Amino acid sequence: MKMEIARNLILKGCVKFSPFSPFIYASGLKGPIYCDNRLILSHVEFRDSVVGAFISSIESHQLKFDLFGGIATAGIPYAAFLADRLNKPMIYIRPKPKDHGKKNQIEGHYLENQSVVLVEDLINQGSSLADAMNGITQAKLVSHHCLSVVNYQMAEAQKRQRELGLSIISLTDFEHLLKAGMELNFLDEAAKKILIQWHADPKGWSQQ
């Protein structure tokens, strides 16, 4: 499954490699890979296979929970698809509370101590997970699992994952994106080496 999802992400243009002309991320850091999972929404067959893969993962891990929780913004559509397909309630979680209205960080109806499966499109450094879990804790909800389309398998995200007590269930990851990129001739050995160097030290690589 991970290789199939990785191949499709590359072929549909959701994942782009640019080792010699790096992308600039929202954080200001530079990187040789860019993942835009919003494009999945426009490819109906691929979108359906992604939702089906999430459902298979939920079933194979025998997850028991009360709510889906979409992490704003890109995790929200997948949480909505899953909630509709599995007939489950859904909430979504902002990075921080609004500064107007009811000042909610979490939108939707929920009860204290309900269990939430978080849904994210991409896990890079894990900061959005930390923000979401802060909202979950403040709302007196519980979460032990997060579904994601892609996990970059970064050391910083893995550290945060352990601190938050979360298990991450991803449809594909950095390792399989590299393999698929080589297989499909989107990468050569020189480009692969650059991506591996970036992955080992993204901050240091960005500053070079």
N, C-alpha and C positions, 0 to 999 in steps of 0.2 A: 504493500500500500504506500509506504513512504517514497519509494522510487517513482511510482505512478503519479502521485501528487506532485513530486518535485519536477518530473518531466513536463507535466501540464502547466505548472506555474511558469516554467521557462518558455515553453512553446506559445503560451497565451500572452506573453509579454509582462506577466506580473512580476517576475524576477528578472532584473537586468544586472549584468556584470560589466564593470568598467574599471579594471585594475590600473590602467594607465592614465585615466582622467577621472579621479574619484568624485563621488557624489558628496554634497554637503548636507548633513542631516539637520533636523530641527534643533538638536542639541548644540550645533555649531561644529561638531566633530566631522571629519571626513571618513569615507569608507568606499570600498571597491564593489559593493553590492547594494542594490536597492530593491525593496520588496513592496509592491503596491497591490495588496490583496483586495482592494476595492474593485479592481478590474474583474475579479471572479464573478461579481454580481451581474455583469453584462453577458457572461457566457453561460447560457441556461444549462446545457448538459454538464459542463464542468461544475457549475454551482450545485447542481443536484448530486453529483458524485461526492463533492466536499461534505454536504449535509449528510449524505448516506454514510460516509466514512466516520463522521462524528458520532452518528447513531451507533454504528458498529463498535466504536471505541467505548461508548457509554455501556453498551451491553456486555462487551468482553471484560470490562473492568468492574462490572456489576455495581455501578454507582447508584447509590440511594440518596435522594435529595428532594427538596420541596420546590425550589425555584431555579430558573436560569437567570444569570446575572450578566448582561452584556456590558463590557467595559467600553466606555465612550472613547472615540466614536466608532471606530471600525469594527469593534466586537459586537455592536448592537444588531446589525442585520443577521449575523449567524445565530445569535441568541434567539432572535425572533423566528427564524426559520425552524430552529429546533423546538422552541416552545409550541409552535403551531403544529409541527409534525408529530410531536409526542404528547400533545394536549396538556402542557404544563404551564403554570403561571410564569411570568417573566418580570424582571425589574431591569433597570440599567443604572450604572454607577458613573458619575462624573469624576474627574480628577480631584475636584474640591467642591465644597458647597457653593451654590449660586450666591451672588451678592445682592440679590433682589428677590421679591416675591416671598415664598416660604423658605428660601435659602436652603433648599434640599441639595444634598449630594446624591441621594438615591431617589430615583423616580419609580413609582409604581406602588402597588399595595403589598404589604408584607406584615408578618407578625414576628415579635421577638423570638429568638432561638430557632427560627426556621433555617434550614440548610440550603446553601446556594452553591451551584456549580458556576464558576466564572467562565466567561467566554471571551477570548481575545483573538485578534487576527495574527499578531506578530509579537513575539517576546524577544526583545533585544537585550537591554541592560536590566529590565525588570522594574523600572521606576513606576510604570503604570500599574503594575501588580501591587506595589507597595501602597500607592495612592488608593487603589480600589479596596484593598484590605483594611486600610484605615477607615474608609467609609463603612465597610461591613461591620467592623468592630464597634464604631460609634453608634450604629443602628441596632446593636445587640443581635446581629445575625451571625451565622457560622458558615465558614467555607474551608474546605480541605482540598478541593480539586479545581484545576483550571484547564479548560480545553483551549488549544490554540491551533491555528492553521500551520504556522511556522514557528520554530524555536531556533534561534541562532546559537544556542548552547554556549552562551557567554558565561565566563566564570563569575562575573558580578551578578548576573541573573540567578545563577545557581546558588550563590551565597544568600541572596534575598529570598529565594524559594525556601531554603532551609530555615531561615529566620522566621519566615511567615508560616511555616508548617504546611506548605502547599505541595501537592503532587501535580506535576505538569504532564498533561497528555496531549502530545502534538501529532498532527497528521504527517508532518515532515520536518526536517531540520537541516542545519548547516552542512552536516556530513553528507546527507543525501543530495542536497542541492549541488555540492561540489561534484559528486559522482555523476549526477545527471548532466551537469554542465560539460564534463569531459566526454561523456558518452555521446552527447548531441553535438559535440564540436563547437560549443559556445565558449569553451575554455581550452587553452593548451597548458603545457607543464609550467611555463613561465608565469602565466596568469594564475594558475592554481597556487603556485608558491607564494605569490603576493597575497592572495586571499587568506592563506594559512598564516602568514606573518601578521596580517591585520587581525585575524581572529585571536591570535595569542596575546596581543597587546593593542587593542583598538585605540586607546588614548595616545599611547606612545607613537603608534603608526601615523595617526592623524597629525601629530605635531612635527613629524619629520619633513 
